[in-house]
Amino acid sequence: MVGLLLYAVYRLLRGSIALNIVVGIILLYVLWGIVGILEMPLLSEILGQFVSVGFIALIIIFQPEIRRFLLYIGNTTLRGRAGILGKYLKTNVREGREKNIKQIGDAILNMASEKVGALIVLPKHLNIEGYTDSGQIIDAKITEELIRSIFNKYGPLHDGAMVIYAGKIHAVSCVLPISSNPSLPPGLGLRHRAGLGSSENSDTVALIVSEETGDISVARKGRLETGLSKKMLLAILDEHFN
């Protein structure tokens, strides 16, 4: 169990500078143990002062990672609970699915052809850490015309992300966290980094349209895929709404 826990922590920290900090703290603990075995009281006392506040320091340093870990556990629990209840309760979650896929897909494809920048976030559960509080709650019907009009660069709500949840456009002009992944290309725009950041901390799928190139991208599970075709886009939407 300890091994599985350590592996889960490693997966969350992989690719970030936090992993180097963890290695440094582990080496400090190892050095403290060696000093104690060699009976060096003064050096042991000095290192002991660092170790005694190590837990508090870990909470401060790894606050984003701890938050991500707790979100990961919560999301997994919710998915498991939903799977169990789904065996006994029949819900009408498929109503309007094909229509929503068509409306969103047509809007994205048309915005891509016109090079209109857009960021659409599709959470499976509304647990995106209160990001919608920074935007405007509208709870509107999903239509291609409404999506395109919101992202019109002359409109007051075109900046930020659109959150589509429970078959409605839940909120618009939302501020999302920016990904700090050091391996991202330096020329990647803010819209792509925000979409990727939202997928790192929750179970969301973020669809991005580049304003410069008209390229369609998707961010999910902390990974960014670019150059989506119409077929790939519709497959992603179909998978999400299913």
GUTOR-238795 format. One line per 8 residues: their letters; for each residue y, z, x of N, C-alpha, C. Coordinates in steps of 0.02 Angstrom, whole numbers, plus 50000, padded with zeros to 5 digits. Atoms other than C-alpha are relative to their C-alpha. Layout:
BEGIN
A> Y/Z/X/Y/Z/X/Y/Z/X  ...
END
This chain:
BEGIN
MVGLLLYA> 49940/50000/50041/50000/50000/50000/50063/50000/50043  49942/49999/49954/50119/50039/50143/50009/49932/50031  49996/50067/49971/50076/49872/50221/50030/49950/49952  49972/50045/50050/50114/49779/50059/50074/50013/49990  49930/49983/50008/50278/49873/50041/50042/49974/50058  49964/50025/49941/50330/49830/50219/50006/49924/49999  49998/50073/50004/50284/49648/50190/50051/49977/49949  49950/50017/50051/50389/49643/50031/50071/50008/50027
VYRLLRGS> 49934/49989/49970/50537/49717/50126/50016/49945/50050  49991/50053/49950/50512/49589/50265/50019/49934/49966  49984/50062/50036/50515/49444/50139/50072/50000/49975  49931/49995/50025/50679/49508/50067/50051/49993/50056  49952/50000/49945/50761/49526/50238/49994/49938/50044  50011/50057/49957/50690/49369/50317/50057/49950/49996  49947/50049/49998/50823/49247/50373/50070/50029/49999  49934/49968/50001/50965/49375/50371/50007/50044/50062
IALNIVVG> 49986/49957/49942/51048/49479/50506/49974/50070/49990  50026/49933/50014/50982/49635/50419/49933/50012/50034  50064/49991/49967/50811/49603/50496/50009/50024/50071  49987/49977/49932/50884/49625/50670/50020/50074/50001  49980/49929/50004/50961/49791/50616/49939/50044/49989  50061/49962/50012/50793/49850/50551/49959/50008/50064  50036/49996/49936/50710/49808/50717/50033/50050/50047  49964/49952/49958/50846/49905/50808/49987/50072/49980
IILLYVLW> 50012/49931/50024/50820/50059/50698/49929/50022/50016  50069/49983/49983/50631/50051/50724/49993/50018/50074  50001/49986/49928/50656/50044/50913/50031/50068/50015  49968/49935/49990/50772/50195/50901/49952/50057/49982  50049/49949/50019/50637/50294/50809/49944/50005/50052  50053/50000/49949/50506/50242/50937/50025/50036/50063  49972/49967/49941/50621/50296/51080/50006/50075/49990  49994/49928/50015/50653/50463/50995/49932/50034/50006
GIVGILEM> 50067/49971/49995/50464/50492/50981/49977/50006/50072  50020/49998/49929/50436/50448/51165/50036/50057/50037  49961/49947/49968/50577/50565/51220/49972/50069/49981  50029/49937/50020/50499/50705/51118/49934/50015/50035  50064/49991/49965/50328/50677/51198/50012/50019/50073  49985/49986/49929/50405/50680/51372/50038/50065/50010  49966/49935/49998/50491/50847/51329/50067/49995/50036  49932/50007/49974/50669/50793/51365/50047/50026/49946
PLLSEILG> 49967/49968/50057/50763/50915/51251/50071/49974/49987  49931/50021/50010/50943/50858/51281/50004/49931/49969  50001/50068/50027/50909/50673/51253/49968/49997/49931  50032/49997/50066/50795/50715/51108/50048/50025/49947  49951/49974/50047/50934/50816/51027/50053/49948/49982  49950/50052/50012/51059/50673/51048/49973/49946/49953  50030/50051/50043/50941/50544/50974/49984/50027/49930  50015/49969/50064/50893/50667/50837/50059/50000/49952
QFVSVGFI> 49940/50002/50043/51073/50669/50775/50007/49932/49966  49998/50067/50030/51065/50481/50748/49947/49992/49947  50056/50007/50046/50895/50492/50664/50012/50039/49936  49990/49956/50058/50950/50634/50548/50043/49968/49946  49957/50035/50049/51082/50524/50466/49976/49928/49988  50025/50068/50005/50974/50368/50474/49990/49977/49929  50013/50020/50069/50927/50370/50289/50065/49982/49964  49935/50015/50031/51108/50377/50232/50029/49935/50028
ALIIIFQP> 49975/50061/49969/51154/50241/50357/49963/49939/49973  50039/50056/50028/51013/50131/50290/50026/49980/49931  49975/50014/50067/51079/50147/50112/50066/49963/50003  49934/50032/49994/51255/50098/50168/49993/49929/50027  50006/50065/49968/51202/49954/50279/49964/49950/49956  50043/50045/50037/51069/49882/50165/50011/50003/49924  49986/49996/50071/51155/49907/49997/49984/49935/49963  50018/50062/50036/51141/49720/49950/49925/49988/49997
EIRRFLLY> 50072/50012/49998/50959/49711/50005/49963/50049/49953  50031/49951/50045/50913/49872/49910/50010/49979/49928  49986/50023/50069/50997/49803/49755/49955/49941/49982  50043/50058/50012/50901/49639/49773/49928/50022/49990  50068/49975/50006/50737/49737/49795/49988/50031/49932  50007/49969/50066/50767/49839/49637/50001/49948/49945  49998/50055/50049/50811/49680/49541/49933/49964/49999  50065/50034/49995/50650/49600/49604/49946/50039/49962
IGNTTLRG> 50049/49958/50034/50546/49748/49542/50011/49998/49924  49984/50001/50071/50637/49751/49374/49982/49935/49967  50017/50066/50028/50617/49564/49346/49926/49991/49992  50072/50007/50002/50432/49571/49387/49971/50041/49942  50024/49957/50054/50407/49716/49265/50015/49969/49932  49982/50031/50064/50501/49626/49126/49957/49940/49984  50042/50059/50011/50402/49467/49151/49929/50020/49979  50067/49977/50018/50238/49564/49144/49997/50027/49929
RAGILGKY> 49997/49972/50067/50291/49656/48987/50004/49944/49948  49993/50056/50047/50344/49494/48903/49934/49962/49993  50063/50035/50004/50176/49416/48948/49949/50036/49956  50046/49961/50041/50079/49558/48866/50019/49995/49927  49978/50003/50069/50185/49558/48709/49989/49930/49970  50008/50068/50024/50171/49369/48698/49931/49985/49971  50067/50010/50025/49985/49383/48665/49993/50022/49927  50006/49971/50067/50015/49480/48504/50056/49979/49953
LKTNVREG> 49944/50018/50043/50184/49420/48442/50016/49926/50008  49982/50071/50000/50223/49241/48394/50074/49993/49986  49927/50008/50008/50405/49199/48419/50017/49926/49998  49979/50069/50009/50501/49042/48381/50046/49978/50057  49958/50013/49943/50567/49017/48559/50006/49925/50015  49999/50071/49985/50530/48830/48558/50049/49961/49956  49955/50035/50047/50653/48790/48418/50061/49972/50037  49942/50033/49968/50782/48667/48479/49992/49987/50074
REKNIKQI> 50009/50007/49928/50705/48658/48653/50014/49929/50024  49990/50069/49979/50699/48469/48665/50073/49978/49994  49930/50018/50010/50874/48452/48597/50044/50030/50055  49960/49968/49948/50945/48577/48722/49990/49966/50067  50015/50035/49937/50858/48490/48867/50038/49934/50003  49965/50065/50001/50931/48323/48814/50076/50008/50008  49928/49989/49997/51107/48391/48789/50022/50020/50071  49982/49977/49932/51111/48480/48958/49988/49944/50050
GDAILNMA> 50016/50054/49953/51025/48336/49050/50050/49943/49996  49952/50054/50008/51141/48203/48978/50069/50019/50027  49935/49977/49976/51294/48309/49018/50003/49999/50077  50002/49997/49926/51242/48335/49200/49999/49929/50029  50004/50068/49974/51196/48152/49226/50066/49962/49993  49935/50033/50010/51361/48091/49153/50053/50029/50046  49951/49969/49954/51462/48217/49255/49987/49977/50071  50017/50023/49933/51368/48162/49411/50026/49928/50011
SEKVGALI> 49977/50069/49993/51409/47979/49378/50076/49996/50005  49927/49999/49999/51593/48025/49355/50027/50045/50056  49982/49953/49946/51593/48148/49503/50043/50057/49975  49968/49941/50028/51644/48295/49397/49960/50061/50024  50036/49942/49974/51600/48458/49484/49979/50048/49945  50025/49954/50052/51494/48580/49384/49949/50048/50030  50049/49949/49980/51390/48738/49404/49975/50033/49936  50031/49974/50061/51270/48785/49263/49943/50047/50020
VLPKHLNI> 50049/49949/49984/51166/48944/49274/49956/50012/49940  50049/49990/50054/51007/48965/49170/49957/50061/50017  50042/49941/49988/50941/49144/49176/49942/50004/49951  50056/49988/50045/50770/49185/49106/50010/50065/49961  49980/49938/50033/50833/49360/49066/50074/50010/50016  49928/49991/49988/51016/49408/49049/50009/50061/50044  49997/49944/49953/51012/49517/49204/50036/49979/50064  49967/50026/49941/51135/49431/49319/50058/50045/50020
EGYTDSGQ> 49957/49949/49970/51223/49592/49366/50072/49999/49975  49934/49997/50029/51369/49578/49249/50047/49943/50022  49957/50055/49980/51431/49411/49317/50037/49970/49940  49967/50028/50059/51470/49356/49140/50063/50039/49981  49940/49961/50016/51598/49497/49128/50062/49971/50032  49942/50030/49966/51709/49399/49247/50023/49936/49966  49983/50062/50033/51711/49248/49131/50019/50010/49927  49983/49999/50071/51741/49205/48949/49936/49993/49958
IIDAKITE> 50058/50003/50044/51605/49244/48822/50017/49955/49940  49986/50045/50056/51596/49102/48695/49940/49994/49952  50060/50004/50043/51414/49101/48629/50003/49939/49955  49991/50063/50037/51433/48919/48577/49935/49959/50001  50057/50045/50004/51306/48788/48526/50001/49952/50060  50006/50044/49941/51242/48682/48671/50008/49927/49978  49991/50071/50013/51313/48507/48659/50026/49967/50064  49977/50037/49941/51345/48374/48790/50076/49997/50003
ELIRSIFN> 49927/50007/50002/51525/48353/48734/50035/50064/50021  49969/49936/49983/51565/48538/48750/49992/50015/50074  50012/49987/49929/51486/48553/48922/50048/49958/50043  49957/50045/49961/51583/48402/48987/50073/50018/49993  49930/49982/50009/51746/48459/48912/50018/50065/50037  49986/49938/49964/51731/48633/48989/50009/49987/50074  49996/50014/49928/51703/48561/49164/50052/49946/50017  49945/50046/49986/51846/48437/49146/50050/50034/50047
KYGPLHDG> 49958/49968/49949/51954/48471/49299/50070/50018/49976  49935/49984/50028/52110/48478/49191/49996/50058/49949  50008/49945/50048/52038/48614/49078/50009/50067/50033  49988/49934/49971/52078/48799/49103/49936/50038/50018  50063/49964/49989/51893/48850/49109/49952/49964/50047  50047/50040/49961/51822/48722/49230/49978/50035/50064  50020/49964/49939/51820/48840/49381/49946/50051/49983  50053/49951/50011/51670/48953/49399/49938/49970/49969
AMVIYAGK> 50065/50022/50025/51498/48944/49321/49995/50007/49924  50018/49995/50071/51433/48913/49146/49931/50033/49996  50064/49966/50010/51293/49030/49089/49971/49980/49933  50035/50021/50061/51171/48958/48962/49940/50047/49991  50052/49949/50012/51059/49091/48885/49984/50003/49925  50023/49991/50069/50956/49110/48725/50022/49942/49956  49984/50059/50040/50992/48932/48668/50073/49991/49985  49929/50007/50010/51181/48950/48681/50037/49998/50067
IHAVSCVL> 49956/49994/49942/51322/48926/48804/50031/50070/49995  49982/49929/50007/51342/49113/48830/50070/50015/50028  49936/49985/49968/51490/49118/48950/50020/49943/50046  49974/50052/49955/51601/49004/49053/50050/50032/50048  49952/49978/49950/51716/49020/49204/49980/50066/50032  50026/49938/49971/51604/49155/49279/50001/49997/50076  49999/49995/49927/51620/49214/49459/49931/50024/50024  50066/49984/49975/51453/49216/49552/50004/50023/50073
PISSNPSL> 50001/49979/49930/51406/49297/49719/49988/49941/50046  50008/50054/49952/51418/49185/49871/49942/50017/50048  50057/49989/49954/51259/49165/49974/50025/50007/50072  49983/49988/49930/51272/49233/50151/49944/49976/50047  50055/50025/49959/51118/49141/50213/50026/49962/50061  49972/50032/49940/51158/49094/50395/49971/49932/50015  50032/50064/49985/51041/48944/50393/50028/49942/49958  49972/50053/50042/51144/48847/50265/50043/49953/50041
PPGLGLRH> 49957/50047/49965/51233/48689/50324/50073/50022/49996  49930/49977/50000/51414/48729/50374/50044/49962/49950  49959/50039/50045/51482/48590/50262/49985/50011/49927  50019/49988/50069/51403/48659/50104/50058/50032/49962  49943/49977/50038/51533/48687/49968/49990/50068/49967  50001/49934/50031/51578/48848/49879/49958/50000/49936  50038/50005/50062/51499/48787/49716/49925/50006/50015  50070/49997/49982/51330/48764/49802/49981/50070/50025
RAGLGSSE> 50014/49932/49974/51341/48933/49892/49998/50051/49943  50001/49955/50057/51381/49020/49728/49936/49991/49959  50062/50012/50036/51234/48937/49640/49940/50030/50036  50055/49972/49960/51118/48986/49782/50003/50076/49999  49994/49927/50001/51187/49164/49784/49974/50030/49935  50025/49973/50064/51148/49188/49599/49924/49998/49997  50073/50006/50002/50968/49130/49625/49967/50049/50048  50028/49952/49952/50944/49252/49770/49991/50069/49969
NSDTVALI> 50000/49932/50027/50978/49407/49664/49971/50005/49930  50028/49998/50068/50900/49359/49497/49953/49941/49990  50049/50052/50014/50775/49244/49413/50034/49939/49968  49963/50055/50030/50906/49112/49374/49983/49934/50034  50001/50068/49974/50902/48924/49397/50071/49975/49996  49931/50024/49998/51071/48854/49450/50001/49925/50013  49993/50073/49993/51111/48669/49427/50071/49985/50022  49935/50013/49970/51254/48602/49533/50013/49925/50004
VSEETGDI> 49978/50069/49993/51349/48438/49525/50056/49999/50051  49950/50004/49947/51448/48394/49682/50059/49958/49977  49939/50036/50018/51628/48344/49650/50015/49944/50049  49985/50050/49948/51634/48245/49814/49953/49940/49996  50050/50054/49997/51472/48144/49803/49967/49985/49933  50036/50010/50062/51408/48164/49625/49927/50018/50005  50069/49981/49988/51246/48230/49698/49981/50059/49955  50025/49946/50043/51140/48343/49584/49953/50043/50042
SVARKGRL> 50042/49952/49962/51062/48500/49662/49977/50055/49953  50025/49942/50037/50961/48648/49600/49987/50056/50050  50013/49939/49961/50954/48825/49669/49954/50045/49959  50046/49954/50033/50806/48935/49625/49960/50037/50052  50037/49956/49955/50718/49081/49709/50029/49998/50071  49967/49998/49935/50845/49076/49850/49995/49937/50040  50006/50065/49965/50813/48893/49893/50042/49947/49965  49957/50053/50026/50924/48742/49872/49967/49933/50010
ETGLSKKM> 50027/50068/49997/50858/48568/49830/50055/49952/49979  49946/50048/50014/50978/48421/49836/49971/49932/49983  50020/50069/50015/50972/48240/49780/49951/49993/49943  50047/50003/50056/50886/48268/49613/50009/49934/49962  49999/50058/50044/50841/48114/49512/50000/50022/49927  50001/49983/50071/50848/48106/49322/49933/50030/49981  50067/49975/50016/50660/48133/49312/49991/50071/50025  50007/49932/49972/50667/48286/49426/50042/50050/49961
LLAILDEH> 49955/49956/50039/50815/48359/49329/49969/50019/49934  50030/49986/50065/50728/48343/49161/49937/50042/50007  50060/49959/49988/50568/48416/49234/50018/50073/50012  49977/49932/49987/50663/48569/49295/50023/50033/49935  49977/49973/50065/50747/48592/49125/49940/50014/49954  50059/49991/50042/50580/48570/49036/49961/50062/50022  50036/49942/49973/50498/48699/49150/50036/50064/49981  49962/49939/50016/50639/48824/49121/49995/50018/49926
FN> 50000/49985/50071/50646/48809/48932/49930/50012/49972  50068/49984/50021/50457/48822/48922/49981/50071/50018
END
